[in-house]
Amino acid sequence: MKHRIVVLGAGYAGAFAAGNLARRLSPADTEITVVNAVPDFVERMRLHQLAIGQDLTFRKLADVFAGTGVRLRLARVTGVDPERRTVAVTGEDGEDGELTYDTLLYALGSSVAHHGVPGVAEYAFDVTGRSSALRLRERLAGLGEGGTVLVVGEGLTGIETATEFAESRPDLSVALAARGELGAWLSPKARRHLRQAFDRLGITVHEHTAVEAVEPTRAIAGGVAGPYIPADVTVWSAGFAVHPIAAASGLEVAETGQIVVDRTMRSVSHPDVYAAGDCAYAIGENGRPLPMSCASAGFTNMQATAAIIARLTGSEVPATGLKYYGNHISLGRRDAIFQMVDEDVRSKSWYLGGRTAARLKSGVLKGAGWGIAHPTFGMPKRKRRLATAPDRAGVRVAA
Ligand SMILES: Cc1cc2nc3c(=O)[nH]c(=O)nc-3n(C[C@H](O)[C@H](O)[C@H](O)COP(=O)(O)OP(=O)(O)OC[C@H]3O[C@@H](n4cnc5c(N)ncnc54)[C@H](O)[C@@H]3O)c2cc1C
């Protein structure tokens, strides 16, 4: 019987991993299935662009996996039973089903973190998923001149969202609420660049402001900007949260709900399960958890696939670098900041800003999308047999 590898999620981590596994393992002994809720590869890093009305094209996953042998199952994952090695799914037709795996790669990504703030679930919008970005797009399209938009959160997504919206829709009044100081973590020069960009785009910044509740036309804020900030539209960008499926399944998870993995991205509680991307609690070379980011999704899925292939084919597990280099933040389509960080995630004094950084970021986004469809570019094409294949008797399977 073939070894069944099931990959949950076809985002940056899962789609790349599934293609990589299929191109490097022999179809004579492995069967690779990827389960995803939607038929397209959704470039989450561009969802703020989608929300403000830019037209994006999404690759069909069926095209991404064409000719690779990967089976695509369009279904929503509703549960994992790591003792029975099964995954519960609900198909597009609403039918419930079950898949059995020998090896599972869990890569379901993340969605918006509400942090229990009243009114967020009811009235706020977000850009963390395609459907929520499209909902926001519709709302913004109906917002006339002078309409107020409040972006909550001074993290990377909040900054990218506020600047993109202000650049694309100068008729709107865009504000950002920051708990602390805007760009406090950047080097002094990069921070100055960021502030100048906000000034140029006319974005109002409410620093030291915690939004305590969201109402249909305003946010209730503690701190300097309180008690009310007018907002026809509130965009909640105060962080990502993982789906509760992993925690409910009995897999060992961190406080964040992310699956706790070892250096090879293997679950510390269930050796048949691997995790990659936002939902993996992986410790980087600097001893800190990797941040939820596309770069981390790259490192973790490369490490997970390398470990799965090595263990199945009886070779030594290679170590992929888990180093966090820095942040690349777009400030609309014509400006960006590339800030390098040191081993302790402190910003280095050097940064790149302006059009060159914007072009670089555009290249990174295009490269990430292209890489999904070409996961083994530059790698050996040989399809490897499993150590347990009948003609390979005696090959030791690594622990
Ligand atoms: C607007 C925005 C801008 C960003 N910009 C940057 C950036 O500049 N740089 C950076 O490094 N990171 C950025 N990020 C973060 C980055 O997008 C994520 O860290 C990255 O997408 C994580 O990859 P992933 O594969 O773990 O998850 P995802 O890309 O989210 O993929 C998860 C997949 O699982 C599927 N899925 C989820 N739940 C289910 C289910 N129950 N059943 C079936 N399928 C399911 C989804 O449909 C999706 O295909 C940004 C995020 C956003 C929202």
Ligand as a Chemical Component Dictionary entry (heavy atoms), coordinates in Angstrom:
data_LIG
# 
_chem_comp.id                   LIG 
_chem_comp.type                 NON-POLYMER 
_chem_comp.pdbx_formal_charge   0 
_chem_comp.three_letter_code    LIG 
# 
loop_
_chem_comp_atom.comp_id 
_chem_comp_atom.atom_id 
_chem_comp_atom.alt_atom_id 
_chem_comp_atom.type_symbol 
_chem_comp_atom.charge 
_chem_comp_atom.model_Cartn_x 
_chem_comp_atom.model_Cartn_y 
_chem_comp_atom.model_Cartn_z 
_chem_comp_atom.pdbx_ordinal 
LIG C1  C1  C 0 -2.624  41.808 4.148 1  
LIG C2  C2  C 0 -1.469  40.949 4.558 2  
LIG C3  C3  C 0 -0.175  41.333 4.217 3  
LIG C4  C4  C 0 0.903   40.532 4.591 4  
LIG N1  N1  N 0 2.159   40.926 4.231 5  
LIG C5  C5  C 0 3.194   40.156 4.559 6  
LIG C6  C6  C 0 4.499   40.515 4.162 7  
LIG O1  O1  O 0 4.704   41.546 3.555 8  
LIG N2  N2  N 0 5.528   39.688 4.486 9  
LIG C7  C7  C 0 5.334   38.532 5.180 10 
LIG O2  O2  O 0 6.296   37.811 5.431 11 
LIG N3  N3  N 0 4.100   38.152 5.573 12 
LIG C8  C8  C 0 3.026   38.925 5.284 13 
LIG N4  N4  N 0 1.788   38.550 5.666 14 
LIG C9  C9  C 0 1.633   37.296 6.424 15 
LIG C10 C10 C 0 1.615   36.086 5.500 16 
LIG O3  O3  O 0 0.622   36.260 4.520 17 
LIG C11 C11 C 0 1.330   34.812 6.299 18 
LIG O4  O4  O 0 2.270   34.700 7.332 19 
LIG C12 C12 C 0 1.395   33.595 5.371 20 
LIG O5  O5  O 0 0.294   33.643 4.483 21 
LIG C13 C13 C 0 1.379   32.293 6.155 22 
LIG O6  O6  O 0 1.375   31.228 5.243 23 
LIG P1  P1  P 0 0.585   29.879 5.603 24 
LIG O7  O7  O 0 0.799   28.937 4.476 25 
LIG O8  O8  O 0 0.921   29.442 6.969 26 
LIG O9  O9  O 0 -0.947  30.306 5.676 27 
LIG P2  P2  P 0 -1.907  30.827 4.511 28 
LIG O10 O10 O 0 -1.169  31.497 3.441 29 
LIG O11 O11 O 0 -2.977  31.582 5.221 30 
LIG O12 O12 O 0 -2.541  29.479 3.927 31 
LIG C14 C14 C 0 -3.460  28.699 4.655 32 
LIG C15 C15 C 0 -4.310  27.920 3.671 33 
LIG O13 O13 O 0 -5.163  27.055 4.418 34 
LIG C16 C16 C 0 -6.485  27.155 3.912 35 
LIG N5  N5  N 0 -7.378  26.889 5.033 36 
LIG C17 C17 C 0 -7.499  27.593 6.176 37 
LIG N6  N6  N 0 -8.389  26.996 6.976 38 
LIG C18 C18 C 0 -8.833  25.916 6.327 39 
LIG C19 C19 C 0 -9.737  24.857 6.649 40 
LIG N7  N7  N 0 -10.380 24.801 7.806 41 
LIG N8  N8  N 0 -9.929  23.886 5.738 42 
LIG C20 C20 C 0 -9.276  23.887 4.561 43 
LIG N9  N9  N 0 -8.403  24.848 4.205 44 
LIG C21 C21 C 0 -8.191  25.836 5.076 45 
LIG C22 C22 C 0 -6.597  28.567 3.371 46 
LIG O14 O14 O 0 -7.621  28.633 2.384 47 
LIG C23 C23 C 0 -5.208  28.784 2.804 48 
LIG O15 O15 O 0 -5.132  28.333 1.477 49 
LIG C24 C24 C 0 0.676   39.325 5.316 50 
LIG C25 C25 C 0 -0.616  38.945 5.656 51 
LIG C26 C26 C 0 -1.687  39.738 5.293 52 
LIG C27 C27 C 0 -3.093  39.296 5.660 53 
# 
loop_
_chem_comp_bond.comp_id 
_chem_comp_bond.atom_id_1 
_chem_comp_bond.atom_id_2 
_chem_comp_bond.value_order 
_chem_comp_bond.pdbx_ordinal 
LIG C1  C2  SING 1  
LIG C2  C3  SING 2  
LIG C2  C26 DOUB 3  
LIG C3  C4  DOUB 4  
LIG C4  N1  SING 5  
LIG C4  C24 SING 6  
LIG N1  C5  DOUB 7  
LIG C5  C6  SING 8  
LIG C5  C8  SING 9  
LIG C6  O1  DOUB 10 
LIG C6  N2  SING 11 
LIG N2  C7  SING 12 
LIG C7  O2  DOUB 13 
LIG C7  N3  SING 14 
LIG N3  C8  DOUB 15 
LIG C8  N4  SING 16 
LIG N4  C9  SING 17 
LIG N4  C24 SING 18 
LIG C9  C10 SING 19 
LIG C10 O3  SING 20 
LIG C10 C11 SING 21 
LIG C11 O4  SING 22 
LIG C11 C12 SING 23 
LIG C12 O5  SING 24 
LIG C12 C13 SING 25 
LIG C13 O6  SING 26 
LIG O6  P1  SING 27 
LIG P1  O7  DOUB 28 
LIG P1  O8  SING 29 
LIG P1  O9  SING 30 
LIG O9  P2  SING 31 
LIG P2  O10 DOUB 32 
LIG P2  O11 SING 33 
LIG P2  O12 SING 34 
LIG O12 C14 SING 35 
LIG C14 C15 SING 36 
LIG C15 O13 SING 37 
LIG C15 C23 SING 38 
LIG O13 C16 SING 39 
LIG C16 N5  SING 40 
LIG C16 C22 SING 41 
LIG N5  C17 SING 42 
LIG N5  C21 SING 43 
LIG C17 N6  DOUB 44 
LIG N6  C18 SING 45 
LIG C18 C19 SING 46 
LIG C18 C21 DOUB 47 
LIG C19 N7  SING 48 
LIG C19 N8  DOUB 49 
LIG N8  C20 SING 50 
LIG C20 N9  DOUB 51 
LIG N9  C21 SING 52 
LIG C22 O14 SING 53 
LIG C22 C23 SING 54 
LIG C23 O15 SING 55 
LIG C24 C25 DOUB 56 
LIG C25 C26 SING 57 
LIG C26 C27 SING 58 
# 
